[in-house]
Amino acid sequence: MSGLYFPGGGADDEQPIQLSYNDIVAAMLEIRRRAAARAGQGAAAQREQANVEANEEPINLEEDHDINRLLSELIRDGTVTIEADDDDDEYVPDEDGEEDEDMGMEIEEDEDEEEDEGNGLFGYRIVRDTRPQQTRLRWQEEVKEPKQEGLDLLYSGEFGRIQHQIRSRNKAGNAAKFLLNRGSRLRPPHREDFATDIIPNTDGTAVASYYANAYVGQYSSDSSFYYTCVRDFRLHVYDTTAPTMPRTPTARASRLRAGLLTHDHDSSMKVIKTIHAQPGGWTITDSHLSPDNQRMIYASVSNVVYMASTLDSSSVQVPINFADPPRPDGRYGYEDHYGVWSCKFSADGNEVIAGGTEMVFVYDLLADKRTVKIKAHEDDINSCCWADTASGNVLVSASDDTFLKVWDRRSLGSSPKPSGVLIGHTEGITYVSAKGDGRYVISNGKDQSLRLWDLRKMRSNLEFDQVKDKHFGITNFDYRRATYPKPKYQAHPNDCSVMQYTGHEVLRTLIRCHFSPADTTGQQYIYSGSADGRIHIWSLDGRVVQVLDRAGTLPMSFDPSEPQSTTQRQPYRKVCVRDVSWHSQQPIMMSAGWLGGGWGTNESSVIARHEWKGLSKMRYSLEDYVDQQNLERPERAARTQRRGATRAMPGTFRTETDEEE
């Protein structure tokens, strides 16, 4: 049977003690009461909580018929987890012979939390996940061979240099030899020719930690600094040109005062500035930098988006109000309270696009007024962006109604309808990101797929009207839970996406996705965070070329650039990677990962730095490389023979590749 487990009597006791459901429920109820008291602001809230508890009827654990509902709720929010006992004869696995997704975890005692609270009985934190990590959902097919649609994109010339694509596809590239011979070339080599295949390959090292969830983590356009937005309404700006200084994180000894932590974070990076954001909704959901990296805007599920400076010491923040002007009586109507979830600067930095509760807005910063207001969707708009980096006329919005809509500002005056609709997702869309050429965008969906779109292939309004009221997703599906069952439809019947990428988990939060940098990779890669802690990097042809597992992230006391540690991977709290950013000039990534399985007083997050490391830093030897070459020798020989048979002709000379030399 399944049981709920607490650890043994001491830190050295490895055998868990199985308690009765009654004892466990009593403990969990006490945990919830204490958490509610901690979350209350001031003595009044605590007195009110005490009165509620005093008047509350005691639960009869022997006769409470709603005990299953209570336990299921505790399990769903991460307070309690279930462990399967394989030695019990009464335990029966599910029909497909595999254990349930939620099995294999146990509740552990958080010693730090216990010391922090001063009460040694109920100091429990979110559990460690001891299950072997899954690389993909069971029902998804793993892509092992390149898809023809993706190859067509790679060879189209719109995603980097074609010559390099051919050499890389034939495995004829050798970065070291390319750099060695660059002096004999008539023209300077393109950085992309030798940097495209060098991508981050480490699980990362912690460089910052917070006692709240980090919702945004991005490099500036020139990667000179990195910034984060945290749920405690603080925005941190770090200097990425300065070396990191490994350190031991400070113990969590601060207390909640007036709803805010007195000690907000630790970091091994140089802090340029910390911005105290203006309160809005329950968190900062999005932020964006101006093209010159001097200004930052952030949204917090309210009418107002705020703009602050990034690098100077000024604390002035300019409000950008997207609500309608007040009525003659001086009041705002209820319909004018829009929760803005997403905001972006235009290419020239003079306008801001915002999306929220069914609406898309454009604000002219020079004229200081809102210029566009569109009733765009039938559900919340989780993300929006400009399709190109030149004109600023084409907008793209992504919503929980499963559709992406394309808007041309030049035609909005004559018609409130979109120029076209991108149909393909069967669940809500968490994020949309543009390549910047006005043609291609990518989107992450709660249907566990990332899709690549060509705006030239969007559906018309007539085609959209025929399917807009039909739902092809899972009824009552909530992405905030930890599982996604096999759907009836893996794509919309009118799917017009160019490519689909799978393997990651879009659960718990609005997971983000991006194109790789143009200067070093030609944007031929797509990458995304994941609720299982695994950062996925796909080639445009559909294959997963790299997976970075945050379960293997090293502590902040390590140097991110030193040779990879041989320290054994330790069980860690489950990590949900919400946002990832790729350095514009170097093979380095930064990821923002949430720790734990829920929200509340136990939430926290860690920023990790992932670098590319070669043979020496990955603890490989020359013998390992030689063995790998020997294994691949038959394949290389067969490939060379095929090329020779098709290309060589009598009396001609064929240039040998780096590999053949």
Secondary structure, DSSP 4 states (H G I P E B T S, - for coil): -EE-EE--SSTT--SPEEPPHHHHHHHHHHHHHHHHHHHS-HHHHHHHHHHHHHHSPPP-TTT-TTHHHHHHHHHHTTS---EE-TT-TT----TTSS--TT-SEE--B-HHHHHHHS-SSS-B-PPEE-SPPPSS-TTSPP--S--HHHHHHHTTTSSS-HHHHHHHHTT---HHHHHHTGGGSSSPPPHHHHHTT----S--EEEEEESS-EEEEEE-TTSSEEEEEETTTEEEEEESSSPP---PPPPS---EETTEESS-EEESSEEEEEEEPPP-SSS--EEEE-TTSSEEEEE-SSSEEEEEESSSS---EEEEE-SPPPPTTS---GGG-----EEEE-TTSSEEEEE-EEEEEEEETTTTEEEEEEEEEEEEEEEEEESBSSS--EEEEEETTS-EEEEEGGGTTT-SS-SEEE---SS-EEEEEE-BBSSEEEEEETTTEEEEEEGGGPBPHHHHHHHTT---S-TT--TTSS--PPPS-SS-TT---SEEE-SS---SS---EEEPPHHHHTT-EEEE--TTSEEEEEETTS-EEEEEEGGGPBPTTS-TTSPPP-PPP---B-EEEEEEEE-SSSSEEEEEEEESSS-STT-EEEEEEEE---TTTTT--HHHHHHHHHHHHHHHHHHHHHHHHHH--TT---PPPTTT-
